[in-house]
Amino acid sequence: MSANVGTIDRILRLLIGIAAIALVFVGPIAASGGWGWERIALVAVGTSMIKFCPLYRIFGLRTCSMD
């Protein structure tokens, strides 16, 4: 499992994931349940932490530099 998520991509995923988690717990999504949103947020944060995105692998994408 080699890294395929670059630095800018990781930062964006982390920020979007944190914002989505915050919305699920305190925002307008909290009132409607938001079960799908929290899963999406956790995947975004998780893929930013491990530097690997399975969908990028499937589609042959890579946003990090080649080592």
Chimera marker file (.cmm) of the C-alpha trace (Angstrom):
<marker_set name="trace">
<marker id="1" x="0.000" y="0.000" z="0.000" r="1" g="1" b="0" radius="0.5"/>
<marker id="2" x="2.048" y="2.924" z="-1.266" r="1" g="1" b="0" radius="0.5"/>
<marker id="3" x="1.082" y="6.544" z="-0.633" r="1" g="1" b="0" radius="0.5"/>
<marker id="4" x="-1.021" y="8.147" z="-3.358" r="1" g="1" b="0" radius="0.5"/>
<marker id="5" x="-2.393" y="11.246" z="-1.570" r="1" g="1" b="0" radius="0.5"/>
<marker id="6" x="-0.274" y="14.411" z="-1.702" r="1" g="1" b="0" radius="0.5"/>
<marker id="7" x="0.195" y="17.118" z="0.914" r="1" g="1" b="0" radius="0.5"/>
<marker id="8" x="-2.353" y="19.617" z="-0.400" r="1" g="1" b="0" radius="0.5"/>
<marker id="9" x="-4.871" y="16.821" z="-0.930" r="1" g="1" b="0" radius="0.5"/>
<marker id="10" x="-4.283" y="15.587" z="2.635" r="1" g="1" b="0" radius="0.5"/>
<marker id="11" x="-4.806" y="19.040" z="4.122" r="1" g="1" b="0" radius="0.5"/>
<marker id="12" x="-8.025" y="19.560" z="2.167" r="1" g="1" b="0" radius="0.5"/>
<marker id="13" x="-9.356" y="16.133" z="3.155" r="1" g="1" b="0" radius="0.5"/>
<marker id="14" x="-8.546" y="16.785" z="6.804" r="1" g="1" b="0" radius="0.5"/>
<marker id="15" x="-10.200" y="20.219" z="6.839" r="1" g="1" b="0" radius="0.5"/>
<marker id="16" x="-13.303" y="18.983" z="5.024" r="1" g="1" b="0" radius="0.5"/>
<marker id="17" x="-13.508" y="15.948" z="7.296" r="1" g="1" b="0" radius="0.5"/>
<marker id="18" x="-13.232" y="18.000" z="10.469" r="1" g="1" b="0" radius="0.5"/>
<marker id="19" x="-15.827" y="20.482" z="9.210" r="1" g="1" b="0" radius="0.5"/>
<marker id="20" x="-18.225" y="17.644" z="8.319" r="1" g="1" b="0" radius="0.5"/>
<marker id="21" x="-17.761" y="16.019" z="11.727" r="1" g="1" b="0" radius="0.5"/>
<marker id="22" x="-18.484" y="19.358" z="13.404" r="1" g="1" b="0" radius="0.5"/>
<marker id="23" x="-21.628" y="19.779" z="11.308" r="1" g="1" b="0" radius="0.5"/>
<marker id="24" x="-22.819" y="16.304" z="12.226" r="1" g="1" b="0" radius="0.5"/>
<marker id="25" x="-22.509" y="16.979" z="15.955" r="1" g="1" b="0" radius="0.5"/>
<marker id="26" x="-23.503" y="20.648" z="16.267" r="1" g="1" b="0" radius="0.5"/>
<marker id="27" x="-24.792" y="21.877" z="12.927" r="1" g="1" b="0" radius="0.5"/>
<marker id="28" x="-27.927" y="21.522" z="10.837" r="1" g="1" b="0" radius="0.5"/>
<marker id="29" x="-27.031" y="17.961" z="9.845" r="1" g="1" b="0" radius="0.5"/>
<marker id="30" x="-27.296" y="16.896" z="13.508" r="1" g="1" b="0" radius="0.5"/>
<marker id="31" x="-31.057" y="17.455" z="13.479" r="1" g="1" b="0" radius="0.5"/>
<marker id="32" x="-31.588" y="15.262" z="10.425" r="1" g="1" b="0" radius="0.5"/>
<marker id="33" x="-29.509" y="12.314" z="11.600" r="1" g="1" b="0" radius="0.5"/>
<marker id="34" x="-26.535" y="12.738" z="9.286" r="1" g="1" b="0" radius="0.5"/>
<marker id="35" x="-25.486" y="9.077" z="9.349" r="1" g="1" b="0" radius="0.5"/>
<marker id="36" x="-24.014" y="9.159" z="5.863" r="1" g="1" b="0" radius="0.5"/>
<marker id="37" x="-22.154" y="12.417" z="6.470" r="1" g="1" b="0" radius="0.5"/>
<marker id="38" x="-20.283" y="11.161" z="9.509" r="1" g="1" b="0" radius="0.5"/>
<marker id="39" x="-19.056" y="8.133" z="7.597" r="1" g="1" b="0" radius="0.5"/>
<marker id="40" x="-17.878" y="10.304" z="4.721" r="1" g="1" b="0" radius="0.5"/>
<marker id="41" x="-16.112" y="12.595" z="7.202" r="1" g="1" b="0" radius="0.5"/>
<marker id="42" x="-14.353" y="9.697" z="8.906" r="1" g="1" b="0" radius="0.5"/>
<marker id="43" x="-13.190" y="8.306" z="5.560" r="1" g="1" b="0" radius="0.5"/>
<marker id="44" x="-11.840" y="11.740" z="4.563" r="1" g="1" b="0" radius="0.5"/>
<marker id="45" x="-9.928" y="12.105" z="7.842" r="1" g="1" b="0" radius="0.5"/>
<marker id="46" x="-8.710" y="8.503" z="7.715" r="1" g="1" b="0" radius="0.5"/>
<marker id="47" x="-7.393" y="8.689" z="4.171" r="1" g="1" b="0" radius="0.5"/>
<marker id="48" x="-5.608" y="11.935" z="4.981" r="1" g="1" b="0" radius="0.5"/>
<marker id="49" x="-3.882" y="10.287" z="7.943" r="1" g="1" b="0" radius="0.5"/>
<marker id="50" x="-2.694" y="7.149" z="6.143" r="1" g="1" b="0" radius="0.5"/>
<marker id="51" x="-1.842" y="8.943" z="2.859" r="1" g="1" b="0" radius="0.5"/>
<marker id="52" x="-3.713" y="6.320" z="0.837" r="1" g="1" b="0" radius="0.5"/>
<marker id="53" x="-7.030" y="6.467" z="-1.003" r="1" g="1" b="0" radius="0.5"/>
<marker id="54" x="-8.428" y="3.200" z="-2.405" r="1" g="1" b="0" radius="0.5"/>
<marker id="55" x="-10.442" y="5.058" z="-5.069" r="1" g="1" b="0" radius="0.5"/>
<marker id="56" x="-7.286" y="6.770" z="-6.315" r="1" g="1" b="0" radius="0.5"/>
<marker id="57" x="-5.730" y="3.309" z="-6.703" r="1" g="1" b="0" radius="0.5"/>
<marker id="58" x="-8.744" y="2.011" z="-8.669" r="1" g="1" b="0" radius="0.5"/>
<marker id="59" x="-8.740" y="4.996" z="-11.036" r="1" g="1" b="0" radius="0.5"/>
<marker id="60" x="-4.942" y="5.196" z="-11.294" r="1" g="1" b="0" radius="0.5"/>
<marker id="61" x="-4.726" y="8.674" z="-9.755" r="1" g="1" b="0" radius="0.5"/>
<marker id="62" x="-1.858" y="9.993" z="-7.672" r="1" g="1" b="0" radius="0.5"/>
<marker id="63" x="-1.495" y="13.452" z="-6.105" r="1" g="1" b="0" radius="0.5"/>
<marker id="64" x="1.805" y="12.887" z="-4.323" r="1" g="1" b="0" radius="0.5"/>
<marker id="65" x="5.263" y="13.047" z="-5.837" r="1" g="1" b="0" radius="0.5"/>
<marker id="66" x="6.958" y="9.861" z="-6.951" r="1" g="1" b="0" radius="0.5"/>
<marker id="67" x="9.607" y="8.696" z="-4.448" r="1" g="1" b="0" radius="0.5"/>
<link id1="1" id2="2" r="1" g="1" b="0" radius="0.2"/>
<link id1="2" id2="3" r="1" g="1" b="0" radius="0.2"/>
<link id1="3" id2="4" r="1" g="1" b="0" radius="0.2"/>
<link id1="4" id2="5" r="1" g="1" b="0" radius="0.2"/>
<link id1="5" id2="6" r="1" g="1" b="0" radius="0.2"/>
<link id1="6" id2="7" r="1" g="1" b="0" radius="0.2"/>
<link id1="7" id2="8" r="1" g="1" b="0" radius="0.2"/>
<link id1="8" id2="9" r="1" g="1" b="0" radius="0.2"/>
<link id1="9" id2="10" r="1" g="1" b="0" radius="0.2"/>
<link id1="10" id2="11" r="1" g="1" b="0" radius="0.2"/>
<link id1="11" id2="12" r="1" g="1" b="0" radius="0.2"/>
<link id1="12" id2="13" r="1" g="1" b="0" radius="0.2"/>
<link id1="13" id2="14" r="1" g="1" b="0" radius="0.2"/>
<link id1="14" id2="15" r="1" g="1" b="0" radius="0.2"/>
<link id1="15" id2="16" r="1" g="1" b="0" radius="0.2"/>
<link id1="16" id2="17" r="1" g="1" b="0" radius="0.2"/>
<link id1="17" id2="18" r="1" g="1" b="0" radius="0.2"/>
<link id1="18" id2="19" r="1" g="1" b="0" radius="0.2"/>
<link id1="19" id2="20" r="1" g="1" b="0" radius="0.2"/>
<link id1="20" id2="21" r="1" g="1" b="0" radius="0.2"/>
<link id1="21" id2="22" r="1" g="1" b="0" radius="0.2"/>
<link id1="22" id2="23" r="1" g="1" b="0" radius="0.2"/>
<link id1="23" id2="24" r="1" g="1" b="0" radius="0.2"/>
<link id1="24" id2="25" r="1" g="1" b="0" radius="0.2"/>
<link id1="25" id2="26" r="1" g="1" b="0" radius="0.2"/>
<link id1="26" id2="27" r="1" g="1" b="0" radius="0.2"/>
<link id1="27" id2="28" r="1" g="1" b="0" radius="0.2"/>
<link id1="28" id2="29" r="1" g="1" b="0" radius="0.2"/>
<link id1="29" id2="30" r="1" g="1" b="0" radius="0.2"/>
<link id1="30" id2="31" r="1" g="1" b="0" radius="0.2"/>
<link id1="31" id2="32" r="1" g="1" b="0" radius="0.2"/>
<link id1="32" id2="33" r="1" g="1" b="0" radius="0.2"/>
<link id1="33" id2="34" r="1" g="1" b="0" radius="0.2"/>
<link id1="34" id2="35" r="1" g="1" b="0" radius="0.2"/>
<link id1="35" id2="36" r="1" g="1" b="0" radius="0.2"/>
<link id1="36" id2="37" r="1" g="1" b="0" radius="0.2"/>
<link id1="37" id2="38" r="1" g="1" b="0" radius="0.2"/>
<link id1="38" id2="39" r="1" g="1" b="0" radius="0.2"/>
<link id1="39" id2="40" r="1" g="1" b="0" radius="0.2"/>
<link id1="40" id2="41" r="1" g="1" b="0" radius="0.2"/>
<link id1="41" id2="42" r="1" g="1" b="0" radius="0.2"/>
<link id1="42" id2="43" r="1" g="1" b="0" radius="0.2"/>
<link id1="43" id2="44" r="1" g="1" b="0" radius="0.2"/>
<link id1="44" id2="45" r="1" g="1" b="0" radius="0.2"/>
<link id1="45" id2="46" r="1" g="1" b="0" radius="0.2"/>
<link id1="46" id2="47" r="1" g="1" b="0" radius="0.2"/>
<link id1="47" id2="48" r="1" g="1" b="0" radius="0.2"/>
<link id1="48" id2="49" r="1" g="1" b="0" radius="0.2"/>
<link id1="49" id2="50" r="1" g="1" b="0" radius="0.2"/>
<link id1="50" id2="51" r="1" g="1" b="0" radius="0.2"/>
<link id1="51" id2="52" r="1" g="1" b="0" radius="0.2"/>
<link id1="52" id2="53" r="1" g="1" b="0" radius="0.2"/>
<link id1="53" id2="54" r="1" g="1" b="0" radius="0.2"/>
<link id1="54" id2="55" r="1" g="1" b="0" radius="0.2"/>
<link id1="55" id2="56" r="1" g="1" b="0" radius="0.2"/>
<link id1="56" id2="57" r="1" g="1" b="0" radius="0.2"/>
<link id1="57" id2="58" r="1" g="1" b="0" radius="0.2"/>
<link id1="58" id2="59" r="1" g="1" b="0" radius="0.2"/>
<link id1="59" id2="60" r="1" g="1" b="0" radius="0.2"/>
<link id1="60" id2="61" r="1" g="1" b="0" radius="0.2"/>
<link id1="61" id2="62" r="1" g="1" b="0" radius="0.2"/>
<link id1="62" id2="63" r="1" g="1" b="0" radius="0.2"/>
<link id1="63" id2="64" r="1" g="1" b="0" radius="0.2"/>
<link id1="64" id2="65" r="1" g="1" b="0" radius="0.2"/>
<link id1="65" id2="66" r="1" g="1" b="0" radius="0.2"/>
<link id1="66" id2="67" r="1" g="1" b="0" radius="0.2"/>
</marker_set>
